[in-house]
Amino acid sequence: MRSIVPCPVPFDHPDTLDNVFGVAASLEALDRRAEAVPIIDECVLLSRGNAVDPGMIPAVMDVRLRHFAKTTDAAGCGATAKMWEELKRSDAGSLYNAACFRAVTAGVIRAGNQSEDAAKKAAAEAERAMDWLKQAVVAGFNDVAHMKQDTDLEALRDRDDFRKLLEEMGKSAQPPRQPDGPATGNAPAAADTEPAAKEGE
């Protein structure tokens, strides 16, 4: 009988983490997101300090968020948002994702409970979402078209500051006009916000 040779690749090796991500993605495809959550949590924990596919963590975190949003679990959505924030990513796309996580949490709170206390909690989450969104814009996010259709931001659409931000972004994205000719120049390139159904959604 041949002896089993232990795999020399540690569990936190990037290749192993890629495979773990694949398992989580497969469970999502089978609509078994609840089973994917603990795998995702382990994957995120072990990925810290390791060189992994830059789109992997945003993708699995999105799966985590969708699970809790679908089950109207506001606490789970909030915990996912907190996990994302603790990664301390400062690029425009990641800041935009942070806004989306908080906005989705606000929406789930509103949908699940109509009490005054729930309304206050939802408002607090929406406020956090706006703070992250403003930081994303300062960091270079300028995809106005994406923001206008991103369903993750539905909880913000009735806010004056959200509408004002969209308006200001729209103005700044316009190419400058020459007084004696047609418009020239290019709007700044949008930040990459799609690591897997999200860095935007």
Secondary structure in CASP SS format (residue, H / E / C, confidence):
PFRMAT SS
TARGET T0000
AUTHOR 0000-0000-0000
METHOD secondary structure of the structure
MODEL  1
M C 1.00
R C 1.00
S C 1.00
I C 1.00
V C 1.00
P C 1.00
C C 1.00
P C 1.00
V C 1.00
P C 1.00
F C 1.00
D C 1.00
H C 1.00
P H 1.00
D H 1.00
T H 1.00
L H 1.00
D H 1.00
N H 1.00
V H 1.00
F H 1.00
G H 1.00
V H 1.00
A H 1.00
A H 1.00
S H 1.00
L H 1.00
E H 1.00
A H 1.00
L C 1.00
D C 1.00
R C 1.00
R H 1.00
A H 1.00
E H 1.00
A H 1.00
V H 1.00
P H 1.00
I H 1.00
I H 1.00
D H 1.00
E H 1.00
C H 1.00
V H 1.00
L H 1.00
L H 1.00
S H 1.00
R C 1.00
G C 1.00
N C 1.00
A C 1.00
V C 1.00
D C 1.00
P C 1.00
G C 1.00
M H 1.00
I H 1.00
P H 1.00
A H 1.00
V H 1.00
M H 1.00
D H 1.00
V H 1.00
R H 1.00
L H 1.00
R H 1.00
H H 1.00
F H 1.00
A H 1.00
K H 1.00
T C 1.00
T C 1.00
D C 1.00
A H 1.00
A H 1.00
G H 1.00
C H 1.00
G H 1.00
A H 1.00
T H 1.00
A H 1.00
K H 1.00
M H 1.00
W H 1.00
E H 1.00
E H 1.00
L C 1.00
K C 1.00
R C 1.00
S C 1.00
D C 1.00
A H 1.00
G H 1.00
S H 1.00
L H 1.00
Y H 1.00
N H 1.00
A H 1.00
A H 1.00
C H 1.00
F H 1.00
R H 1.00
A H 1.00
V H 1.00
T H 1.00
A H 1.00
G H 1.00
V H 1.00
I H 1.00
R H 1.00
A H 1.00
G H 1.00
N C 1.00
Q C 1.00
S C 1.00
E H 1.00
D H 1.00
A H 1.00
A H 1.00
K H 1.00
K H 1.00
A H 1.00
A H 1.00
A H 1.00
E H 1.00
A H 1.00
E H 1.00
R H 1.00
A H 1.00
M H 1.00
D H 1.00
W H 1.00
L H 1.00
K H 1.00
Q H 1.00
A H 1.00
V H 1.00
V H 1.00
A H 1.00
G C 1.00
F C 1.00
N C 1.00
D C 1.00
V H 1.00
A H 1.00
H H 1.00
M H 1.00
K H 1.00
Q H 1.00
D C 1.00
T H 1.00
D H 1.00
L H 1.00
E H 1.00
A H 1.00
L H 1.00
R C 1.00
D C 1.00
R C 1.00
D H 1.00
D H 1.00
F H 1.00
R H 1.00
K H 1.00
L H 1.00
L H 1.00
E H 1.00
E H 1.00
M H 1.00
G H 1.00
K H 1.00
S H 1.00
A C 1.00
Q C 1.00
P C 1.00
P C 1.00
R E 1.00
Q C 1.00
P C 1.00
D C 1.00
G C 1.00
P C 1.00
A E 1.00
T C 1.00
G C 1.00
N C 1.00
A C 1.00
P C 1.00
A C 1.00
A C 1.00
A C 1.00
D C 1.00
T C 1.00
E C 1.00
P C 1.00
A C 1.00
A C 1.00
K C 1.00
E C 1.00
G C 1.00
E C 1.00
END
